[in-house]
Every structure is written in structure tokens, then in C-alpha cells.
């Protein structure tokens, strides 16, 4: 994508018709954002790259140029319209130009987060130390980023940098690798693709520098993890990134009778508003329609329970039936199935509330669990 990026920046003009950029030495890469739009094809598939200058704004850092890059299918086997695959947004500052308000923060996680994203307690996932390359010519060739401040000592001195610096995109790619890799000692979490990524470059990395990386989970989004990644050289922060890791391959399996136990699901009812709503609605329904409290059955599991039925229209007297089980009435089918259905729906509601539910996951059930799966995940039963 870099040849296309440099081409559109080089061709861009200011309002007065003067070139936006005289040379690459005046250009500073501020941040990089990427989000996947469709599934990326296997290696070797041809793609098309299109770049466009979206805006030119004066900020305190200089004149800020925003470039949007779209990577799409080059061709399709069935003659259909090629699909967009990935969208990049790159911001650059032209030093010595402009001047104005403070620069706004880049979009979080490449703009890939949904409206269902929620924050969680920060949790460290991984730390790693990597070393910047001593020579960047290989990365320049592969990426197409031939800015000489990365490869030529004279150009770096002319730009006021002293010595060449590592590509920001090399650091971003290395950080992505750390965030998505698997630990040989602790293989959890499993490897997952990044669906969104934003890296903000806050300092320079010299060739051969040791870089300390830390990955933290800070939120959930439809089963995916929202992560923050920091990169430091010594005590200096050189990059701060946010990303969205795709949800792991997930199966929701709903069991049949036999796993029921006294108090099941009530801890979640106490801590989750969504789970509590399900239990309370189920309890109100069983009291009104079935003559017993499902909450009382699960909470107390009495060995004997008298249930009031519907009133006889002729006498106005409600029929009563007494049930008994030596292990508690929760082990009678009449109550087990109601409790299991309520538990399943409440558990899925809790997952959705926390942003941990994975849309499109495999859903299955055993025996009555099939109906619970349909009710909880598919919503086909009330």
C-alpha cells in the first residue's frame, strides 16, 4: 500500500496550488488504523489497492494529512463485484507547515468495535521483549516504504534525526505478532486474528533498540477481546495501540436433565442484571400460570411441594397437587425442565450483557436442551 500512499500525498496540493509536500524528509507518520471488512483470501490471491487523501488539517503538530487506503479483491471467479477486504487510515504530519488546534485522537481499534463493546477490568495477557533490526532495507523492499530516514544515515542526519530509525509500521507489525501469537508455556488465550488495529507512534525506535511490549485486555466486544498494547524503549513510550481480537471458535451446548443442582444460576442472578431479569420474569410466569415459584424450587429444592392449579369454573376452587422426591422436587421432570430452560436463557443473557456472547457460534442441545438452545440463542421460542 505504501507506493499508493506516497503517490497520492506527492500529488496532493494545498488550497493555493502549491505542493503539499516537498520531500519525504518532512513527513512524519503519526498513526495507523486498520479494520477488516471481509475475509482475507489465502496467500497469493491478487488484490487491488486504492489510496485517497481524505483531509488536510492544520494542527499543533503541523499540517496533518489523512489518507484512506482500500484493499479489495482484484478479480472474482464468478464475475461478481470485487469485495473490499481491508481499510487503512494513515495520518501524517508535514513538519514546518500549518499550526492550530491539538490533534484529535485516532479511532479506537481501527474503528472495528461495535456498539455492544464494553469495558472490563484490565488484565495482562502477555509481555515480550523484541529487538529492532540493525538493517531496514529488507522491510523497505517488502513494504514499499522507501523513506530514506529509515535506510540512509545521511538522509536521517538531514532530517535532524541523527541516525536512521526503524519503520513505525515494522513496530506495529511486530506488536500485532506478539498480540496474536501463542505462548509455548501457557497456550491460553488461543491464537485469534486481529479484526481492528490502531497504532499511535509516540517516539523513535533506533536500529538495534530493545523494545518491551505489553498486551492487556481492557474490554469485550461480541465475544472478541479489546486489547491495549504498549511499546517502550527503556522508560520511553514509543507506541500505544488498541486492537480487537476476533472471538474464538465457540460452541454453546445446552445439556438435558441430570445436571440440575440446588441454587444453580443464582450467583449469576445476584451479580447480573440481565440474568436477574430472566429469572424474575420466569418466576412471575410460573407463579401465575403454573402455581409455583421456580425461584423457590431452585433456591430451596424442597422434598415436598404443593402446587395450586387453575380454578374449577363450576366451584371456583383451585385444585392442588402435591409432589415429592427424596432428593428434592428439582429432580422431578415437571420442575427440572422449567429450571433448565430458565438457567440457559439467563446464562446467555449474562454473556450478552458482558459483551462475551459470540454471534454465529455453533449452538446445540441434548434432549430438552435443544429447546433451551432455540430459546436462548436463536430466540425462536418465547
C-alpha positions as CSV (number, residue, x, y, z in Angstrom):
1,X,0.0,0.0,0.0
2,X,2.9,2.4,0.6
3,X,3.7,3.2,-3.0
4,X,0.0,4.2,-3.4
5,X,0.1,6.3,-0.2
6,X,3.2,8.2,-1.3
7,X,1.8,8.7,-4.7
8,X,-1.4,10.4,-3.5
9,X,0.5,12.5,-1.0
10,X,3.1,13.5,-3.5
11,X,0.3,14.6,-6.0
12,X,-1.7,16.5,-3.4
13,X,-1.8,20.3,-3.5
14,X,-2.7,22.9,-0.9
15,X,-5.5,25.4,-1.5
16,X,-3.1,27.8,-3.2
17,X,-1.9,25.2,-5.6
18,X,1.5,24.6,-4.1
19,X,2.6,21.0,-3.5
20,X,1.5,19.7,-0.1
21,X,4.9,18.0,0.4
22,X,8.3,19.0,-0.9
23,X,10.1,15.8,0.2
24,X,9.8,12.7,2.3
25,X,12.1,14.1,5.0
26,X,9.4,16.5,6.0
27,X,6.8,13.7,6.5
28,X,6.1,12.1,9.9
29,X,3.8,9.1,10.3
30,X,1.6,9.8,13.2
31,X,-0.7,6.8,13.4
32,X,-2.0,3.8,11.5
33,X,-5.5,2.3,11.7
34,X,-6.8,-0.9,10.0
35,X,-10.0,-2.9,10.1
36,X,-11.0,-6.0,8.2
37,X,-14.2,-5.7,6.1
38,X,-14.4,-9.2,4.6
39,X,-12.4,-12.4,5.0
40,X,-8.9,-12.0,3.7
41,X,-8.1,-14.6,0.9
42,X,-5.2,-17.1,1.2
43,X,-1.7,-16.0,0.3
44,X,-1.1,-15.5,-3.4
45,X,-4.5,-14.1,-4.3
46,X,-4.2,-10.9,-6.3
47,X,-5.6,-7.7,-4.6
48,X,-6.2,-4.1,-5.8
49,X,-5.0,-1.1,-3.7
50,X,-6.6,2.3,-3.9
51,X,-5.5,5.3,-1.9
52,X,-7.1,8.7,-1.5
53,X,-6.3,11.9,0.5
54,X,-9.3,12.3,2.8
55,X,-8.5,15.6,4.5
56,X,-5.8,18.1,5.2
57,X,-6.0,19.9,8.5
58,X,-3.7,22.3,10.4
59,X,-2.9,21.1,13.9
60,X,-0.4,21.8,16.6
61,X,2.0,19.2,15.2
62,X,1.9,20.6,11.7
63,X,-0.2,20.1,8.6
64,X,-2.0,16.8,9.1
65,X,-2.8,14.7,6.0
66,X,-5.2,11.8,6.3
67,X,-5.0,9.1,3.7
68,X,-7.5,6.2,3.3
69,X,-6.4,3.0,1.6
70,X,-8.8,0.3,0.5
71,X,-7.5,-3.2,-0.3
72,X,-10.0,-5.2,-2.4
73,X,-10.2,-8.3,-4.5
74,X,-8.6,-7.8,-7.8
75,X,-10.8,-10.3,-9.6
76,X,-13.6,-12.8,-8.7
77,X,-14.2,-16.3,-10.1
78,X,-17.9,-15.7,-10.6
79,X,-17.8,-12.3,-12.2
80,X,-19.3,-10.6,-9.1
81,X,-18.3,-7.2,-7.9
82,X,-15.0,-7.5,-6.1
83,X,-15.3,-7.2,-2.3
84,X,-13.4,-4.7,-0.1
85,X,-11.1,-6.7,2.3
86,X,-9.3,-4.2,4.5
87,X,-9.5,-0.4,5.0
88,X,-6.4,1.5,6.3
89,X,-6.4,5.1,7.6
90,X,-3.0,6.7,7.9
91,X,-2.3,10.1,9.3
92,X,0.9,12.1,8.6
93,X,2.2,15.5,9.7
94,X,4.1,17.7,7.3
95,X,6.6,19.4,9.6
96,X,7.0,23.2,9.4
97,X,3.6,23.7,8.0
98,X,0.3,24.8,9.5
99,X,-0.4,25.2,13.2
100,X,-3.7,25.0,15.0
101,X,-5.7,23.0,17.5
102,X,-4.5,19.9,19.2
103,X,-4.6,16.8,17.1
104,X,-7.7,14.6,17.8
105,X,-7.1,11.0,18.9
106,X,-7.2,8.3,16.2
107,X,-10.2,5.9,16.0
108,X,-10.0,3.1,18.6
109,X,-9.1,-0.4,17.3
110,X,-9.3,0.7,13.7
111,X,-13.0,1.5,14.0
112,X,-13.9,-2.2,14.3
113,X,-15.7,-2.0,17.6
114,X,-19.4,-2.4,17.7
115,X,-22.0,-0.6,19.7
116,X,-22.0,-3.6,22.1
117,X,-18.4,-3.1,23.2
118,X,-18.0,-3.0,27.0
119,X,-15.0,-2.2,29.2
120,X,-13.7,-4.8,31.6
121,X,-11.1,-4.9,34.4
122,X,-7.6,-4.6,32.9
123,X,-5.9,-8.0,32.6
124,X,-2.4,-8.6,31.5
125,X,-2.3,-11.1,28.6
126,X,1.3,-11.1,27.6
127,X,4.7,-9.4,27.9
128,X,7.6,-9.7,25.4
129,X,10.9,-8.1,24.5
130,X,12.0,-7.8,20.9
131,X,15.0,-6.2,19.2
132,X,14.7,-3.7,16.3
133,X,16.6,-4.7,13.2
134,X,20.1,-3.4,12.5
135,X,19.2,-3.0,8.8
136,X,15.8,-1.9,7.5
137,X,16.4,-2.4,3.8
138,X,14.5,-5.7,3.7
139,X,11.4,-4.2,5.3
140,X,11.6,-1.2,3.0
141,X,11.6,-3.5,0.0
142,X,8.8,-5.7,1.2
143,X,6.5,-2.9,2.4
144,X,7.3,-0.3,-0.4
145,X,8.2,2.3,2.3
146,X,11.5,3.6,0.9
147,X,11.6,6.8,3.0
148,X,15.4,7.3,3.4
149,X,15.2,8.3,7.0
150,X,14.9,4.5,7.7
151,X,17.7,3.3,5.4
152,X,20.2,6.1,4.8
153,X,22.4,7.7,7.5
154,X,22.9,10.9,5.5
155,X,19.2,11.4,4.9
156,X,18.5,10.8,8.6
157,X,21.0,13.5,9.6
158,X,19.5,15.9,7.1
159,X,16.1,15.3,8.7
160,X,17.5,16.1,12.1
161,X,17.2,12.5,13.4
162,X,20.9,11.8,13.8
163,X,20.8,8.2,12.8
164,X,18.2,6.1,10.9
165,X,15.1,5.0,12.8
166,X,13.1,1.8,12.4
167,X,9.9,2.0,10.4
168,X,6.8,2.7,12.5
169,X,5.0,0.0,10.5
170,X,7.6,-2.6,11.4
171,X,7.0,-1.9,15.1
172,X,3.2,-2.0,14.5
173,X,3.5,-5.4,12.7
174,X,5.8,-6.8,15.4
175,X,3.4,-5.7,18.1
176,X,0.5,-7.4,16.2
177,X,2.5,-10.6,16.1
178,X,3.0,-10.5,19.8
179,X,-0.7,-9.8,20.4
180,X,-1.8,-12.7,18.3
181,X,0.9,-15.3,19.0
182,X,0.6,-18.4,21.2
183,X,2.8,-18.9,24.3
184,X,4.5,-22.3,24.3
185,X,4.3,-22.4,28.1
186,X,0.8,-21.0,28.5
187,X,-1.2,-21.6,25.3
188,X,-4.2,-19.6,26.6
189,X,-5.6,-17.5,25.1
190,X,-5.7,-19.4,21.8
191,X,-4.5,-17.5,18.7
192,X,-7.0,-15.2,17.1
193,X,-7.0,-12.8,14.2
194,X,-7.0,-9.1,14.7
195,X,-10.1,-7.5,13.1
196,X,-9.2,-4.0,14.0
197,X,-6.0,-2.2,15.0
198,X,-4.8,1.4,15.7
199,X,-1.2,2.2,16.5
200,X,-0.1,5.7,17.5
201,X,3.6,6.4,17.2
202,X,4.8,8.5,20.1
203,X,8.6,8.1,19.9
204,X,11.5,6.9,17.8
205,X,13.0,3.4,17.7
206,X,16.7,3.3,16.8
207,X,18.1,0.4,14.9
208,X,19.1,-2.3,17.3
209,X,17.0,-1.0,20.2
210,X,15.4,-3.4,22.7
211,X,11.6,-2.9,22.8
212,X,9.4,-4.0,25.7
213,X,5.9,-4.9,24.7
214,X,2.9,-5.4,27.0
215,X,-0.6,-6.6,25.9
216,X,-3.6,-6.0,28.2
217,X,-7.3,-7.0,27.7
218,X,-9.4,-4.0,28.6
219,X,-12.8,-4.9,27.1
220,X,-15.1,-7.3,25.3
221,X,-17.0,-6.9,22.0
222,X,-19.4,-9.7,20.9
223,X,-17.1,-12.4,22.3
224,X,-13.9,-10.7,21.0
225,X,-11.3,-9.1,23.2
226,X,-10.4,-5.4,23.1
227,X,-6.7,-5.0,23.8
228,X,-4.3,-2.3,24.5
229,X,-0.6,-2.7,23.6
230,X,2.3,-0.5,24.7
231,X,5.8,-0.5,23.4
232,X,8.7,1.1,25.3
233,X,12.4,1.6,24.8
234,X,13.7,1.9,28.3
235,X,11.2,4.2,30.1
236,X,10.1,6.0,26.8
237,X,6.8,5.1,25.3
238,X,7.3,4.7,21.6
239,X,3.9,3.3,20.5
240,X,0.5,2.9,22.0
241,X,-2.0,0.7,20.2
242,X,-5.6,-0.6,20.6
243,X,-7.0,-3.6,18.8
244,X,-9.9,-6.1,18.6
245,X,-9.1,-9.8,18.7
246,X,-11.7,-11.9,16.9
247,X,-13.8,-14.2,19.1
248,X,-12.5,-17.8,19.5
249,X,-14.4,-20.6,17.7
250,X,-17.2,-21.2,20.1
251,X,-19.9,-23.9,20.7
252,X,-22.8,-23.3,23.1
253,X,-24.0,-26.7,24.2
254,X,-27.2,-27.0,26.3
255,X,-27.5,-30.2,28.4
256,X,-30.6,-32.1,29.2
257,X,-31.8,-33.3,32.6
258,X,-29.3,-34.7,35.0
259,X,-27.0,-31.7,35.7
260,X,-29.5,-29.8,37.8
261,X,-28.5,-28.8,41.4
262,X,-29.8,-26.7,44.2
263,X,-29.0,-23.0,43.8
264,X,-27.8,-23.3,40.2
265,X,-27.6,-19.9,38.4
266,X,-28.5,-17.9,41.5
267,X,-25.0,-16.5,42.0
268,X,-25.2,-15.0,38.5
269,X,-28.7,-13.7,39.3
270,X,-27.2,-11.8,42.2
271,X,-24.5,-10.2,40.1
272,X,-26.0,-9.8,36.6
273,X,-29.0,-7.5,35.9
274,X,-29.7,-9.4,32.7
275,X,-29.7,-12.8,34.4
276,X,-31.9,-11.4,37.2
277,X,-34.4,-10.1,34.8
278,X,-34.8,-13.5,33.1
279,X,-35.2,-15.3,36.5
280,X,-37.7,-12.8,37.8
281,X,-39.8,-12.9,34.6
282,X,-39.7,-16.7,34.7
283,X,-40.7,-16.7,38.4
284,X,-43.6,-14.3,37.7
285,X,-44.8,-16.6,34.9
286,X,-44.6,-19.9,36.9
287,X,-46.4,-18.3,39.8
288,X,-49.2,-17.1,37.6
289,X,-49.5,-19.9,35.1
290,X,-48.2,-23.0,36.8
291,X,-48.9,-22.3,40.5
292,X,-45.4,-22.5,41.9
293,X,-42.2,-20.3,42.2
294,X,-39.3,-21.6,40.1
295,X,-37.0,-19.4,42.2
296,X,-38.2,-21.2,45.4
297,X,-37.7,-24.6,43.7
298,X,-34.1,-23.8,42.6
299,X,-33.2,-21.9,45.8
300,X,-34.7,-24.3,48.4
301,X,-35.2,-27.6,46.5
302,X,-37.8,-28.9,49.0
303,X,-38.6,-32.6,49.0
304,X,-42.3,-31.8,49.0
305,X,-44.2,-29.1,47.1
306,X,-47.9,-28.4,46.8
307,X,-48.8,-26.7,43.5
308,X,-52.1,-24.8,43.0
309,X,-53.7,-25.4,39.6
310,X,-56.3,-23.5,37.8
311,X,-59.7,-22.8,39.4
312,X,-62.6,-25.0,38.6
313,X,-65.1,-22.7,36.9
314,X,-68.1,-24.5,38.4
315,X,-66.9,-24.4,42.0
316,X,-64.3,-21.6,42.0
317,X,-61.9,-23.9,43.9
318,X,-58.4,-24.3,42.7
319,X,-57.1,-27.9,42.5
320,X,-53.9,-28.7,44.4
321,X,-51.3,-31.3,43.7
322,X,-48.5,-32.4,46.0
323,X,-45.2,-33.5,44.6
324,X,-42.5,-35.5,46.4
325,X,-38.9,-36.5,45.6
326,X,-36.4,-37.7,48.2
327,X,-33.6,-35.6,46.6
328,X,-35.9,-32.6,46.2
329,X,-38.5,-31.7,43.6
330,X,-35.9,-30.1,41.4
331,X,-35.2,-33.7,40.3
332,X,-38.8,-34.1,39.1
333,X,-39.2,-33.6,35.3
334,X,-42.1,-31.1,35.9
335,X,-39.7,-28.7,37.6
336,X,-36.3,-29.7,36.1
337,X,-37.2,-28.7,32.6
338,X,-38.5,-25.3,33.7
339,X,-35.4,-24.7,35.8
340,X,-33.1,-25.8,33.0
341,X,-34.8,-23.6,30.4
342,X,-34.6,-20.5,32.7
343,X,-31.0,-21.2,33.5
344,X,-30.0,-21.4,29.9
345,X,-31.7,-18.2,28.8
346,X,-30.3,-16.4,31.9
347,X,-26.7,-17.5,31.1
348,X,-26.9,-16.3,27.5
349,X,-28.4,-13.0,28.7
350,X,-25.5,-12.6,31.1
351,X,-23.0,-13.3,28.3
352,X,-24.7,-10.7,26.0
353,X,-24.7,-8.2,28.9
354,X,-21.0,-8.5,29.3
355,X,-20.1,-8.4,25.6
356,X,-18.9,-12.0,25.7
357,X,-21.6,-13.6,23.6
358,X,-20.3,-14.8,20.2
359,X,-22.7,-14.2,17.4
360,X,-22.7,-17.0,14.8
361,X,-21.4,-19.6,17.2
362,X,-22.4,-23.3,16.9
363,X,-25.4,-24.0,19.0
364,X,-26.6,-27.4,20.1
365,X,-28.5,-29.2,22.8
366,X,-29.2,-32.7,24.2
367,X,-32.8,-33.7,24.7
368,X,-34.7,-30.8,26.3
369,X,-31.5,-28.8,25.9
370,X,-32.4,-28.5,22.2
371,X,-35.4,-26.4,23.0
372,X,-33.4,-24.4,25.5
373,X,-30.8,-23.6,22.8
374,X,-33.5,-22.4,20.5
375,X,-35.0,-20.2,23.2
376,X,-31.7,-18.8,24.5
377,X,-29.6,-18.3,21.3
378,X,-32.0,-18.3,18.4
379,X,-34.9,-16.5,20.1
380,X,-37.4,-18.7,18.2
381,X,-39.2,-19.6,21.4
382,X,-40.6,-17.0,23.8
